[in-house]
Amino acid sequence: MTLEQFLDRFDGPERSVVIVNRTDPDPVLNMLVDTFGDDAVRVVDGRVTPGDAERPATDGAGIAGPDRRGGLTARKLTTTAVVDGAGEAVPSIDVDVLRRHDDVPFDGDDPDEIENLVLLMEGDEVVAGSTLGELGDAVLFVNSDLYITGSRSLADVDLPSVISGLDDATFTLRGYPESNRQKLLLITISRFIERAAWTAGDGTLRSSFQRLSRIDDEVGTREVYERISATGVDTHLYGVPDELPADLDAVVHAGDDPDFTDSWFVVYRPPEGAHPAESDPDSDLVRGIEGGVGLLAVETEPRVWRGLWTFDADRISRVNRYIERNL
C-alpha cells in the first residue's frame, strides 16, 4: 500500500466557499477560485428583493432548500434594513443573526468589518465565516515568500474560521503555474501544525519535504525546524536524500519511492497519543496541541495535490502509524 492508496480510505464532507453581500464580487471571487479551486467556490451576493419573505428559504444563491436542523443559512444572514443615499434598501449582514448562532465559528462581529464576508458552506448551512480581512491576511493577500524567507514567524500563524472549518474535507489543489495561490493553503496549514508542535514542546512531529534539500534552501523552513527540535519535540523529516540537512536535531528518513517523492504530510502527535480534544472556535491551536493535528496530501499528477487535514484522533493515529511503519 502507498500513501495515495491509504488516502483513498478517507472521505469527508463536501463544502464550498461563498461570498456574501458584495455588489462587485469579481476581484475577490477570482482570488478565492485561485486559492480554493474552481469547484469549491460559489458567489452569494446577499441581495433580497420584495416578496422574499413569502418565498421558501434558500441557500443564498436563490436555490430553494430545507433549513436543515434549524442551522444558519446564507439567506438568514442578509437584511435590507439599510437604506442607501437614493432611498433604496441595500443588502447588508445581519450581525444579530450571527450572534444568535454562536455555534458557528466566525472571525469578527463589527458590522463595519464584515461588509465583505466569506462563508464556508456544507449544503445550505453555514459552517464558518471569516471577514475578507482575516482571510486575506492568511492566504488571499500574501504569497509563499512570507514562509520561505521566515518573514512570518511561527507565533504569527493562525487559521481563519473558513480555513479551520475545512478540516476533514477532502481537497484538490494545483501548484504553480496552474495556480499562484492554491499551494499556499497547504503551506499555511503546515505552518499551523508546526506551530502546534513548537508550542507544545513535546510529542512527535513527522514532516515530509519531497526533497530534503528544501530544508536548507528555504531559510524560513530551516528556522522553523531548528526552533521545533530545540524544544524537545521528537522531530522526523522525510524526503529524497538529494542533500541531507546539516546540524539539525532531527531524525532523517530518506527514500525514493512514491511515498517520499509524491507526499506532503505534517503530523503532530502529543506524548500520550492522538485523542479527541474539545472543539472551540477560539482555540484551534489548543485543540491541536492537546489532541493532535495532521495534514496528508499526495501529488496525484504533476502539480496537482489531493488530500485533507484533520483533528480527528483516529485519522491522526492511522496516518502516524503508517508513516512510522513504512517510511
Backbone bond lengths (Angstrom), bond angles and torsions (degrees), N, CA, C in turn:
res aa  C-N    CA-C-N  psi(-1)  N-CA   C-N-CA  omega(-1)  CA-C   N-CA-C  phi
1 M - - - 1.461 - - 1.527 110.05 -
2 T 1.327 117.31 142.69 1.457 123.26 175.22 1.528 109.46 -108.07
3 L 1.333 116.35 169.76 1.456 119.55 177.25 1.531 111.17 -62.98
4 E 1.326 117.86 -32.62 1.456 119.95 176.95 1.528 111.01 -63.65
5 Q 1.330 116.77 -44.48 1.465 120.09 177.20 1.527 110.75 -66.10
6 F 1.331 116.43 -36.94 1.461 121.56 177.77 1.528 110.07 -62.11
7 L 1.335 116.29 -41.98 1.455 121.29 -179.84 1.523 111.51 -63.37
8 D 1.332 117.17 -31.65 1.466 120.92 179.80 1.521 112.50 -60.34
9 R 1.322 117.22 -20.58 1.462 120.63 -179.28 1.518 112.78 -77.49
10 F 1.323 116.59 -13.88 1.455 120.57 -179.22 1.519 109.92 -97.70
11 D 1.304 116.21 141.80 1.450 120.93 171.22 1.522 108.12 -135.65
12 G 1.307 116.04 168.35 1.454 119.29 -177.55 1.510 110.44 -156.17
13 P 1.330 116.63 174.50 1.464 120.41 -178.80 1.524 111.10 -70.01
14 E 1.322 116.46 151.05 1.453 120.95 173.47 1.527 108.55 -88.66
15 R 1.310 115.47 126.52 1.457 120.39 -177.52 1.522 109.66 -131.15
16 S 1.303 116.70 159.00 1.459 120.57 -179.99 1.519 109.05 -136.25
17 V 1.328 114.97 154.21 1.456 122.10 178.99 1.516 107.86 -105.53
18 V 1.336 117.32 129.00 1.461 120.73 -176.41 1.522 110.56 -130.89
19 I 1.321 115.29 159.25 1.459 121.71 177.25 1.522 108.48 -110.26
20 V 1.306 116.50 133.72 1.465 120.96 178.71 1.525 109.46 -115.27
21 N 1.353 115.04 138.92 1.463 121.00 167.71 1.521 113.67 66.72
22 R 1.312 116.78 45.08 1.463 119.84 172.59 1.525 108.42 -119.95
23 T 1.313 116.97 129.60 1.459 119.71 177.76 1.525 110.95 -79.67
24 D 1.335 117.40 -23.83 1.466 121.00 178.69 1.520 108.02 -136.18
25 P 1.328 117.76 78.03 1.463 120.61 -170.54 1.521 115.18 -80.67
26 D 1.330 118.40 -6.52 1.464 119.83 -169.84 1.526 114.83 -55.18
27 P 1.348 120.44 -47.42 1.469 118.25 -179.20 1.524 113.30 -60.20
28 V 1.329 116.43 -43.40 1.460 119.68 179.10 1.516 110.44 -69.30
29 L 1.334 116.12 -40.52 1.463 119.63 177.89 1.516 110.80 -56.99
30 N 1.316 117.18 -44.98 1.463 120.13 -178.89 1.521 111.46 -60.74
31 M 1.337 116.26 -39.99 1.464 119.07 178.27 1.525 111.61 -67.46
32 L 1.336 116.19 -39.89 1.462 119.26 179.30 1.521 111.26 -65.61
33 V 1.329 117.02 -41.32 1.459 120.29 177.30 1.519 110.13 -60.59
34 D 1.338 116.08 -42.28 1.460 119.96 -178.15 1.519 111.94 -72.95
35 T 1.335 117.34 -17.31 1.462 120.85 179.66 1.519 112.32 -94.55
36 F 1.334 116.95 -43.44 1.456 120.64 -173.18 1.522 113.87 -107.35
37 G 1.333 118.04 -9.82 1.461 120.20 179.24 1.512 112.03 100.76
38 D 1.322 115.84 150.40 1.468 121.36 -175.13 1.522 112.71 -58.69
39 D 1.318 117.35 -38.93 1.461 120.12 -173.19 1.523 112.86 -77.80
40 A 1.320 117.35 -11.00 1.465 119.88 -172.88 1.518 113.21 -98.51
41 V 1.323 118.20 -4.32 1.458 119.72 -169.64 1.523 111.62 -119.61
42 R 1.348 116.70 130.57 1.458 124.00 168.71 1.525 107.42 -126.34
43 V 1.306 116.35 163.83 1.465 120.44 177.32 1.517 109.47 -113.28
44 V 1.324 116.21 131.27 1.465 122.28 172.50 1.514 105.88 -121.05
45 D 1.352 117.04 116.54 1.463 117.98 -176.20 1.523 112.58 -91.28
46 G 1.331 117.75 -8.38 1.446 120.15 174.66 1.514 114.97 74.92
47 R 1.327 118.03 8.84 1.464 119.43 -178.40 1.532 110.94 -69.56
48 V 1.301 116.09 138.40 1.456 121.64 177.82 1.519 107.96 -124.43
49 T 1.309 117.18 130.23 1.457 121.02 -178.99 1.519 109.89 -110.85
50 P 1.332 118.54 159.41 1.466 120.86 179.56 1.526 110.73 -54.76
51 G 1.320 115.22 138.54 1.456 119.41 -179.52 1.501 113.52 96.91
52 D 1.343 117.48 -11.58 1.464 119.46 -179.88 1.513 112.05 -60.67
53 A 1.317 116.95 -29.47 1.465 119.22 -177.10 1.517 111.27 -62.60
54 E 1.351 115.83 -26.64 1.458 118.02 -179.07 1.519 112.32 -90.71
55 R 1.330 116.98 -7.24 1.449 120.13 -176.08 1.523 111.27 -86.08
56 P 1.338 117.32 159.49 1.460 119.70 175.08 1.520 110.42 -61.75
57 A 1.309 116.69 153.22 1.467 120.74 176.76 1.520 109.39 -61.21
58 T 1.343 115.44 140.82 1.468 120.32 178.52 1.501 110.14 -120.66
59 D 1.339 115.04 174.96 1.457 119.18 -179.75 1.514 111.59 -87.14
60 G 1.322 118.67 8.73 1.457 122.26 179.74 1.507 111.68 97.28
61 A 1.327 117.84 -17.16 1.456 120.88 177.17 1.522 109.72 -103.60
62 G 1.353 116.72 10.66 1.447 120.78 178.86 1.502 113.61 88.61
63 I 1.313 118.26 10.48 1.457 122.07 -178.00 1.519 108.77 -101.09
64 A 1.313 116.65 118.22 1.462 119.53 -178.43 1.508 110.65 -64.43
65 G 1.317 115.36 141.29 1.456 118.29 179.43 1.505 110.01 -167.17
66 P 1.303 118.26 163.48 1.462 121.15 -178.37 1.518 112.02 -72.06
67 D 1.299 115.94 147.91 1.461 121.43 174.12 1.522 106.76 -86.67
68 R 1.312 115.87 80.81 1.450 121.36 -170.07 1.529 112.04 -62.29
69 R 1.307 115.15 132.06 1.461 123.26 175.17 1.524 112.20 54.35
70 G 1.339 116.56 21.04 1.454 118.99 179.64 1.507 112.03 65.97
71 G 1.349 118.24 22.28 1.451 121.48 -176.74 1.517 112.35 -76.01
72 L 1.314 115.07 177.27 1.457 121.94 -178.28 1.522 109.79 -82.98
73 T 1.345 116.68 127.30 1.452 121.51 175.70 1.517 109.13 -109.52
74 A 1.338 116.13 160.04 1.462 119.79 178.36 1.521 110.86 -60.86
75 R 1.316 116.78 -34.38 1.471 121.70 179.68 1.532 110.82 -60.96
76 K 1.316 116.90 -40.11 1.463 120.11 -178.60 1.529 112.06 -67.75
77 L 1.325 117.17 -20.63 1.462 120.09 -175.37 1.521 113.09 -78.52
78 T 1.322 118.02 -14.17 1.451 119.65 -174.62 1.513 111.87 -101.31
79 T 1.311 114.14 148.16 1.451 120.96 177.34 1.519 108.41 -138.84
80 T 1.341 117.98 152.81 1.463 121.76 175.49 1.528 110.64 -109.20
81 A 1.313 115.38 27.05 1.468 119.60 -178.25 1.527 112.07 -72.71
82 V 1.338 117.47 -15.26 1.461 121.14 -178.92 1.523 109.20 -90.22
83 V 1.327 115.95 134.70 1.461 121.56 -179.97 1.517 109.13 -114.86
84 D 1.357 116.21 133.45 1.461 119.27 -178.84 1.523 110.97 -84.80
85 G 1.327 116.82 -175.12 1.460 121.48 -176.55 1.507 113.88 -63.74
86 A 1.323 116.98 -22.60 1.461 121.04 -179.99 1.523 111.84 -89.66
87 G 1.332 115.90 3.84 1.455 119.68 179.42 1.507 114.15 81.56
88 E 1.326 117.20 12.70 1.457 121.44 -179.77 1.530 110.64 -99.85
89 A 1.329 115.32 143.12 1.467 119.94 177.67 1.523 109.43 -70.56
90 V 1.317 115.44 135.74 1.470 120.31 179.09 1.530 108.40 -124.31
91 P 1.315 116.98 148.78 1.462 118.79 -178.63 1.519 111.81 -71.15
92 S 1.307 116.12 142.74 1.465 121.45 174.08 1.515 108.11 -148.10
93 I 1.323 115.71 167.71 1.460 120.85 -178.38 1.525 109.65 -81.67
94 D 1.310 116.80 131.87 1.462 122.41 177.24 1.524 108.27 -88.82
95 V 1.331 115.13 96.27 1.459 120.69 -175.86 1.521 111.49 -64.22
96 D 1.351 116.71 -32.57 1.463 119.37 179.27 1.528 111.34 -60.78
97 V 1.324 116.97 -35.09 1.460 120.49 177.38 1.523 109.83 -64.21
98 L 1.326 116.48 -43.53 1.469 119.54 177.89 1.520 111.24 -59.92
99 R 1.324 116.11 -42.25 1.462 119.48 -177.64 1.519 111.55 -66.17
100 R 1.334 116.58 -33.21 1.466 119.12 178.53 1.527 111.55 -71.80
101 H 1.315 116.82 -25.39 1.462 120.85 178.21 1.529 108.85 -101.70
102 D 1.331 115.47 63.72 1.458 118.64 -176.02 1.525 112.95 -72.66
103 D 1.348 117.52 -2.60 1.456 120.10 174.86 1.521 111.23 -80.45
104 V 1.323 117.88 -10.18 1.468 122.07 179.08 1.529 108.78 -93.33
105 P 1.330 118.90 114.26 1.463 120.63 178.65 1.523 110.48 -58.44
106 F 1.321 115.73 132.65 1.458 119.49 -176.11 1.523 109.97 -148.77
107 D 1.343 115.88 138.02 1.462 121.51 177.58 1.520 109.53 -95.34
108 G 1.318 117.44 108.29 1.452 121.73 173.55 1.514 113.06 93.82
109 D 1.338 117.38 149.55 1.461 120.60 177.88 1.522 112.24 -141.51
110 D 1.313 118.23 15.42 1.456 122.20 177.97 1.528 108.58 -89.83
111 P 1.346 118.43 121.95 1.466 120.06 -178.42 1.523 113.24 -53.38
112 D 1.329 116.99 -33.17 1.460 119.35 -179.43 1.523 111.94 -69.64
113 E 1.325 116.91 -19.46 1.460 120.80 -176.75 1.521 112.79 -97.67
114 I 1.323 117.49 -6.98 1.455 117.88 -175.71 1.521 112.52 -122.08
115 E 1.325 116.09 30.86 1.455 118.67 171.42 1.526 109.94 -63.48
116 N 1.312 116.10 -29.63 1.459 121.49 177.10 1.518 107.46 -115.36
117 L 1.319 116.24 103.63 1.458 121.56 -172.79 1.524 110.25 -118.26
118 V 1.305 116.04 133.77 1.460 121.93 176.84 1.521 107.83 -111.95
119 L 1.321 116.47 129.24 1.459 122.07 -177.57 1.515 111.09 -115.08
120 L 1.314 115.51 148.38 1.456 122.03 169.69 1.519 107.10 -103.86
121 M 1.328 115.93 124.71 1.455 121.38 -174.10 1.522 111.25 -116.07
122 E 1.333 115.66 143.52 1.456 122.25 167.64 1.527 106.22 -123.20
123 G 1.324 115.70 108.69 1.452 118.97 -170.15 1.512 108.17 66.00
124 D 1.338 117.90 -126.25 1.462 120.87 179.08 1.520 112.59 -102.90
125 E 1.330 117.42 9.12 1.458 120.32 -178.16 1.520 112.14 -104.13
126 V 1.328 114.34 143.86 1.457 121.30 176.74 1.524 109.19 -78.82
127 V 1.323 116.29 123.20 1.467 121.74 177.97 1.520 110.49 -93.25
128 A 1.344 116.53 -36.25 1.467 121.15 -179.06 1.514 108.36 -162.15
129 G 1.334 116.04 161.55 1.452 121.18 177.63 1.512 110.92 -140.33
130 S 1.322 115.91 144.27 1.467 121.44 176.68 1.522 108.92 -137.25
131 T 1.321 116.59 143.51 1.455 119.06 172.19 1.523 108.25 -68.83
132 L 1.319 115.18 156.48 1.458 119.48 177.34 1.529 110.43 -59.70
133 G 1.339 116.08 -35.02 1.461 119.47 179.25 1.508 112.44 -63.10
134 E 1.350 117.08 -45.28 1.468 120.84 179.87 1.514 110.76 -62.92
135 L 1.336 116.99 -46.64 1.450 120.78 -178.94 1.525 110.74 -68.36
136 G 1.326 115.45 -36.14 1.459 119.44 179.21 1.514 112.59 -64.24
137 D 1.348 116.59 -43.26 1.465 120.32 179.69 1.520 111.85 -64.06
138 A 1.342 116.39 -28.64 1.466 119.83 -177.84 1.523 112.00 -83.21
139 V 1.346 117.52 -48.93 1.468 118.72 -173.50 1.520 115.69 -138.92
140 L 1.329 119.28 -29.75 1.461 119.27 -170.69 1.525 113.19 -75.81
141 F 1.345 116.92 -40.54 1.457 120.13 -172.72 1.535 112.53 -106.66
142 V 1.313 117.18 20.93 1.462 121.43 179.88 1.515 108.89 -128.99
143 N 1.334 116.29 172.76 1.465 120.36 173.99 1.519 109.57 -133.95
144 S 1.321 115.73 171.63 1.463 120.71 -172.69 1.525 112.94 -65.38
145 D 1.340 118.22 -16.67 1.464 120.11 179.43 1.521 112.00 -60.34
146 L 1.335 117.08 -28.78 1.466 120.29 177.18 1.521 111.02 -55.50
147 Y 1.340 116.64 -38.01 1.457 121.34 -177.36 1.525 111.42 -89.35
148 I 1.326 116.56 -39.15 1.462 120.67 -177.60 1.522 110.62 -63.49
149 T 1.338 116.81 -40.22 1.467 120.75 -178.52 1.520 112.80 -87.18
150 G 1.328 117.11 -13.04 1.457 120.27 -177.99 1.511 113.71 85.34
151 S 1.351 117.51 12.53 1.465 120.30 179.74 1.520 111.52 -63.94
152 R 1.326 116.85 -32.06 1.465 120.68 174.87 1.515 107.97 -102.19
153 S 1.308 116.35 114.52 1.458 120.45 -175.32 1.520 111.07 -78.40
154 L 1.335 115.39 166.24 1.465 119.77 177.82 1.517 111.82 -57.53
155 A 1.315 116.52 -39.71 1.460 120.14 -177.06 1.519 112.59 -65.80
156 D 1.344 117.32 -18.99 1.459 121.27 -177.82 1.521 113.25 -92.72
157 V 1.336 117.73 -4.82 1.463 120.62 -175.80 1.519 110.07 -84.28
158 D 1.315 116.15 123.91 1.461 121.38 175.80 1.517 107.82 -145.22
159 L 1.322 116.26 162.30 1.459 120.93 -177.76 1.519 110.31 -110.94
160 P 1.331 118.06 122.49 1.474 119.58 170.03 1.524 109.89 -60.89
161 S 1.311 116.12 159.11 1.460 120.22 -175.39 1.524 113.03 -59.12
162 V 1.338 117.51 -35.05 1.465 119.76 -179.36 1.526 111.14 -64.62
163 I 1.322 117.72 -37.97 1.464 120.16 178.11 1.518 110.37 -76.45
164 S 1.335 116.76 -41.26 1.459 120.04 177.40 1.526 110.95 -58.00
165 G 1.332 115.93 -37.56 1.454 120.45 -178.29 1.513 114.29 -72.40
166 L 1.327 117.77 -5.48 1.463 121.19 177.15 1.525 112.49 -83.36
167 D 1.335 117.55 1.42 1.463 118.76 179.66 1.528 110.01 -60.69
168 D 1.325 115.06 139.00 1.471 124.55 -179.92 1.529 113.47 71.02
169 A 1.327 118.86 1.40 1.461 121.11 174.36 1.523 108.56 -94.16
170 T 1.322 117.29 121.56 1.464 120.09 179.75 1.523 109.75 -67.86
171 F 1.337 116.15 147.13 1.455 120.85 -176.98 1.520 109.84 -138.28
172 T 1.322 115.19 159.72 1.458 122.97 169.75 1.523 107.16 -129.45
173 L 1.318 116.85 121.52 1.455 122.24 -176.96 1.530 110.01 -124.45
174 R 1.322 116.03 154.02 1.456 121.81 -178.39 1.519 110.29 -118.45
175 G 1.314 115.54 140.46 1.450 120.93 179.12 1.514 111.87 -93.83
176 Y 1.312 115.83 179.24 1.464 122.31 179.72 1.536 109.78 -65.29
177 P 1.337 121.54 139.29 1.471 126.57 9.23 1.524 114.43 -92.83
178 E 1.362 117.71 -2.30 1.468 118.98 179.47 1.524 111.57 -60.09
179 S 1.336 117.18 -35.97 1.453 121.53 177.47 1.517 109.30 -144.80
180 N 1.328 115.43 141.19 1.464 119.87 177.51 1.523 112.30 -88.14
181 R 1.358 117.49 -13.47 1.452 119.81 -168.99 1.527 115.45 -122.38
182 Q 1.322 117.64 -27.14 1.457 118.35 -168.82 1.524 112.68 -60.74
183 K 1.336 117.28 -37.77 1.463 119.30 180.00 1.527 111.59 -65.62
184 L 1.336 116.57 -23.90 1.463 120.45 178.85 1.521 111.17 -61.99
185 L 1.335 117.04 -30.18 1.458 119.99 177.31 1.530 110.50 -61.96
186 L 1.335 116.98 -42.30 1.465 121.22 177.11 1.528 110.76 -64.16
187 I 1.328 116.27 -41.30 1.468 120.16 -179.68 1.525 110.27 -63.87
188 T 1.335 116.84 -43.23 1.466 121.01 -178.76 1.525 111.47 -62.71
189 I 1.328 116.87 -45.78 1.460 120.37 179.67 1.529 109.96 -65.91
190 S 1.332 117.17 -39.29 1.466 120.47 177.87 1.519 110.79 -59.34
191 R 1.343 116.60 -46.10 1.462 120.07 179.96 1.529 111.33 -64.30
192 F 1.313 116.89 -35.21 1.465 119.62 177.14 1.531 110.44 -62.27
193 I 1.315 117.61 -43.48 1.469 121.14 179.29 1.524 109.68 -66.30
194 E 1.329 117.10 -40.87 1.465 120.46 177.37 1.527 110.47 -62.96
195 R 1.327 116.99 -36.62 1.466 119.86 176.72 1.521 110.60 -64.23
196 A 1.330 117.45 -40.14 1.464 120.54 178.32 1.527 110.55 -59.86
197 A 1.336 116.83 -45.05 1.468 120.64 179.29 1.527 110.78 -63.83
198 W 1.326 116.66 -45.84 1.465 121.61 -179.31 1.524 111.19 -61.95
199 T 1.320 116.97 -42.94 1.464 120.81 179.79 1.523 111.31 -66.85
200 A 1.341 116.41 -38.53 1.465 120.19 179.32 1.522 111.33 -65.94
201 G 1.327 117.28 -42.48 1.459 120.84 178.42 1.514 114.41 75.86
202 D 1.324 117.36 9.57 1.461 120.87 175.76 1.530 107.70 -156.41
203 G 1.319 116.62 -171.93 1.455 118.80 -176.79 1.519 111.30 84.36
204 T 1.327 116.62 -164.40 1.459 122.49 -175.36 1.520 110.46 -127.84
205 L 1.335 116.01 135.08 1.463 122.03 175.38 1.521 108.61 -122.15
206 R 1.331 115.87 127.49 1.470 121.92 177.11 1.527 108.15 -119.21
207 S 1.345 116.42 123.14 1.460 120.81 -174.88 1.521 110.54 -135.68
208 S 1.339 115.73 136.83 1.465 120.25 177.98 1.523 110.35 -108.31
209 F 1.333 115.25 151.68 1.467 121.16 -175.47 1.525 112.71 -132.72
210 Q 1.310 118.51 9.31 1.459 122.18 -172.80 1.539 110.48 57.98
211 R 1.312 117.80 -68.64 1.474 121.60 174.46 1.533 108.32 -110.33
212 L 1.334 116.57 123.64 1.468 119.89 -177.71 1.522 112.22 -65.73
213 S 1.325 118.26 -19.98 1.464 120.74 179.09 1.527 111.87 -63.80
214 R 1.331 117.15 -21.03 1.459 120.17 -179.80 1.519 112.30 -61.01
215 I 1.320 116.74 -28.43 1.462 119.55 -177.55 1.517 110.80 -61.99
216 D 1.328 117.13 -43.68 1.462 120.40 179.13 1.521 112.39 -84.89
217 D 1.335 117.34 -26.22 1.469 119.92 -179.57 1.520 112.07 -70.95
218 E 1.328 117.17 -31.66 1.459 121.50 -177.49 1.528 109.12 -103.27
219 V 1.323 116.13 108.59 1.462 121.09 -174.66 1.526 111.30 -56.37
220 G 1.318 116.63 -43.77 1.456 119.85 -178.64 1.506 112.68 -63.34
221 T 1.338 117.18 -39.82 1.464 121.19 178.80 1.518 110.80 -66.01
222 R 1.306 117.07 -43.72 1.458 121.35 177.87 1.529 110.93 -58.69
223 E 1.327 116.91 -45.56 1.465 120.54 -178.97 1.525 111.04 -63.79
224 V 1.327 116.64 -40.36 1.462 120.44 179.75 1.515 110.63 -59.01
225 Y 1.322 117.45 -47.57 1.467 119.60 -175.47 1.523 112.76 -77.82
226 E 1.307 118.23 -23.08 1.458 119.77 169.81 1.525 110.05 -65.29
227 R 1.335 115.87 -43.64 1.463 120.45 -178.17 1.532 110.89 -68.46
228 I 1.320 116.74 -41.88 1.467 119.71 -178.89 1.518 111.08 -64.97
229 S 1.321 116.59 -50.04 1.465 119.71 -176.75 1.522 111.52 -65.55
230 A 1.344 117.10 -29.01 1.469 120.60 -179.53 1.523 111.79 -69.68
231 T 1.333 117.98 -20.63 1.465 119.92 -179.06 1.523 112.55 -79.65
232 G 1.326 117.57 -13.36 1.455 120.29 -176.53 1.511 113.83 106.26
233 V 1.341 118.09 0.72 1.460 120.95 175.24 1.524 109.04 -65.64
234 D 1.326 117.04 132.72 1.460 122.72 175.90 1.526 107.29 -71.79
235 T 1.329 116.48 100.53 1.458 122.52 -169.44 1.525 111.02 -102.47
236 H 1.348 116.05 127.07 1.467 122.45 -179.87 1.519 108.80 -123.28
237 L 1.343 116.24 130.58 1.458 123.18 -177.44 1.520 109.67 -117.82
238 Y 1.339 116.52 138.68 1.462 121.51 -173.86 1.525 109.75 -129.91
239 G 1.344 115.75 141.45 1.461 119.24 176.23 1.506 112.76 166.19
240 V 1.330 115.61 177.67 1.460 122.13 175.72 1.527 108.29 -72.51
241 P 1.342 118.62 131.37 1.474 120.95 -173.74 1.522 113.41 -81.06
242 D 1.341 117.26 57.28 1.463 118.68 176.73 1.520 110.93 -70.97
243 E 1.331 116.06 -31.74 1.467 121.50 174.01 1.517 107.92 -159.30
244 L 1.319 116.71 118.03 1.458 120.19 -176.16 1.527 110.64 -77.72
245 P 1.328 118.06 139.67 1.469 120.58 178.22 1.525 110.28 -66.37
246 A 1.309 115.66 136.53 1.465 120.65 -177.01 1.521 111.21 -98.06
247 D 1.340 115.04 145.00 1.467 122.05 171.93 1.526 112.69 52.44
248 L 1.319 115.20 47.52 1.453 120.77 177.04 1.520 108.15 -124.60
249 D 1.321 116.58 127.02 1.462 121.11 -175.93 1.531 109.66 -78.38
250 A 1.335 114.97 74.64 1.458 120.73 -177.82 1.521 108.77 -150.27
251 V 1.317 114.97 157.11 1.462 121.35 176.15 1.524 107.68 -90.44
252 V 1.327 116.77 124.54 1.461 121.66 -177.79 1.523 109.60 -101.64
253 H 1.332 115.63 129.23 1.461 122.48 177.16 1.524 107.17 -116.12
254 A 1.336 117.13 115.89 1.459 121.19 -174.96 1.526 110.81 -113.82
255 G 1.312 116.33 145.90 1.457 121.60 177.98 1.511 110.27 -171.97
256 D 1.326 116.61 173.71 1.457 119.54 -179.18 1.529 112.94 -133.45
257 D 1.347 117.32 15.84 1.462 118.43 175.87 1.533 108.53 -84.64
258 P 1.346 118.28 171.84 1.474 120.32 -174.19 1.521 115.30 -55.16
259 D 1.331 118.48 -31.10 1.464 119.36 178.88 1.528 111.40 -63.12
260 F 1.327 117.08 -27.98 1.466 120.75 177.75 1.529 111.29 -88.47
261 T 1.326 117.32 -39.19 1.460 120.19 -172.93 1.528 113.78 -84.19
262 D 1.347 117.34 -25.91 1.468 119.99 -170.43 1.521 114.56 -116.63
263 S 1.322 118.75 1.91 1.464 119.60 -174.24 1.525 111.62 -107.16
264 W 1.311 113.82 153.31 1.468 123.03 174.63 1.525 105.35 -134.67
265 F 1.309 116.33 105.22 1.458 118.72 177.51 1.516 110.27 -135.36
266 V 1.324 114.58 146.12 1.467 123.39 171.75 1.518 104.67 -139.42
267 V 1.324 117.04 112.99 1.459 121.52 -172.70 1.524 109.07 -129.03
268 Y 1.331 115.97 117.12 1.472 119.81 175.50 1.519 109.52 -105.77
269 R 1.337 115.14 128.27 1.459 122.70 179.84 1.525 108.32 -124.13
270 P 1.343 118.15 120.14 1.470 120.44 -179.70 1.521 111.36 -66.09
271 P 1.334 117.98 165.55 1.474 121.02 -174.28 1.523 114.05 -56.12
272 E 1.318 117.06 -36.65 1.459 120.03 -177.49 1.522 112.02 -87.74
273 G 1.322 117.16 6.33 1.457 121.50 -179.66 1.518 111.38 93.92
274 A 1.319 115.88 160.34 1.459 120.25 178.46 1.523 110.18 -64.69
275 H 1.319 116.48 138.10 1.459 120.43 178.96 1.518 108.94 -155.62
276 P 1.325 118.18 157.58 1.467 120.14 179.95 1.527 111.07 -60.19
277 A 1.327 115.17 133.64 1.463 120.90 176.22 1.525 108.01 -124.25
278 E 1.304 115.64 153.98 1.462 120.46 -175.22 1.513 110.87 -61.05
279 S 1.318 115.58 132.03 1.457 121.85 178.17 1.518 109.19 -87.16
280 D 1.314 116.66 126.11 1.450 121.72 -178.95 1.526 107.36 -143.64
281 P 1.337 118.41 126.94 1.465 120.05 -178.31 1.518 113.52 -55.32
282 D 1.327 116.62 -26.59 1.460 119.69 -176.86 1.525 113.20 -96.07
283 S 1.335 118.47 3.28 1.466 118.09 -174.04 1.534 112.70 -141.63
284 D 1.332 116.70 46.84 1.456 118.90 174.73 1.521 110.69 -57.89
285 L 1.338 116.70 -38.07 1.456 119.92 -179.49 1.527 110.50 -63.46
286 V 1.330 116.71 -46.27 1.460 120.02 178.69 1.522 110.54 -61.61
287 R 1.306 116.58 -40.64 1.464 120.84 178.20 1.526 110.91 -59.24
288 G 1.329 117.13 -42.72 1.454 120.77 178.56 1.516 112.92 -68.08
289 I 1.329 116.13 -39.98 1.465 120.33 179.45 1.522 110.60 -63.96
290 E 1.318 116.06 -45.50 1.461 120.02 -173.55 1.531 113.21 -79.14
291 G 1.336 117.03 -37.31 1.462 119.33 -173.93 1.509 115.68 -110.27
292 G 1.357 116.87 -16.36 1.454 120.81 -176.57 1.515 111.70 102.25
293 V 1.332 116.13 157.35 1.458 121.73 -179.75 1.523 107.56 -158.52
294 G 1.322 116.73 144.19 1.452 118.93 -176.33 1.514 113.33 -149.99
295 L 1.327 115.62 152.98 1.459 124.52 174.83 1.519 108.12 -125.73
296 L 1.333 116.72 134.24 1.459 122.14 173.65 1.517 108.77 -135.90
297 A 1.328 116.52 121.33 1.460 122.05 175.66 1.521 108.35 -136.13
298 V 1.334 115.68 149.19 1.464 121.94 -179.46 1.522 108.31 -128.60
299 E 1.328 116.28 135.65 1.460 121.50 176.70 1.526 107.98 -80.72
300 T 1.324 116.75 99.74 1.463 122.00 -173.16 1.526 112.10 -80.43
301 E 1.316 117.03 -23.83 1.455 124.12 171.71 1.516 105.94 -153.44
302 P 1.341 118.50 167.40 1.471 118.59 -174.67 1.523 112.81 -51.83
303 R 1.340 115.23 121.19 1.470 124.47 175.41 1.527 113.63 65.40
304 V 1.326 117.53 22.08 1.461 121.78 174.74 1.524 108.06 -122.83
305 W 1.340 116.48 121.29 1.456 122.27 -175.11 1.525 110.62 -114.71
306 R 1.325 116.16 134.00 1.461 121.75 175.25 1.521 108.23 -122.12
307 G 1.328 117.44 135.92 1.455 118.14 -178.93 1.508 112.85 179.03
308 L 1.330 114.70 -162.66 1.462 122.48 176.24 1.518 108.57 -159.51
309 W 1.322 115.31 164.88 1.460 120.07 170.19 1.515 107.34 -129.27
310 T 1.342 116.86 155.93 1.460 118.60 -166.76 1.525 113.16 -156.48
311 F 1.344 114.32 151.06 1.462 122.35 165.83 1.526 110.42 -101.90
312 D 1.316 117.97 -2.32 1.455 122.09 -174.12 1.525 111.05 -65.56
313 A 1.334 116.52 123.24 1.467 121.31 -173.32 1.525 111.87 -62.76
314 D 1.318 117.26 -40.34 1.461 120.22 -178.54 1.522 110.78 -65.75
315 R 1.313 116.94 -44.20 1.468 119.63 -179.71 1.518 111.35 -66.10
316 I 1.325 117.05 -41.81 1.467 119.98 178.41 1.519 110.20 -61.36
317 S 1.327 116.95 -44.45 1.472 120.61 -179.70 1.524 111.23 -62.83
318 R 1.324 116.97 -41.42 1.460 120.40 -178.17 1.522 111.67 -68.39
319 V 1.336 116.87 -42.11 1.466 119.78 178.15 1.522 110.46 -65.57
320 N 1.344 116.69 -45.74 1.469 120.59 178.76 1.527 111.32 -59.49
321 R 1.328 117.15 -42.44 1.457 120.99 -179.38 1.536 111.06 -65.58
322 Y 1.334 116.30 -41.73 1.467 118.87 179.00 1.531 110.64 -60.91
323 I 1.332 115.94 -48.18 1.470 120.00 -178.98 1.523 110.84 -62.03
324 E 1.325 115.80 -45.39 1.469 120.71 -178.05 1.521 111.11 -60.46
325 R 1.319 117.92 -38.19 1.474 121.38 -174.96 1.516 114.07 -86.73
326 N 1.334 117.44 -25.88 1.461 119.47 -169.64 1.515 115.44 -114.66
327 L 1.321 118.84 -14.31 1.463 120.37 -177.81 1.521 111.67 -117.38
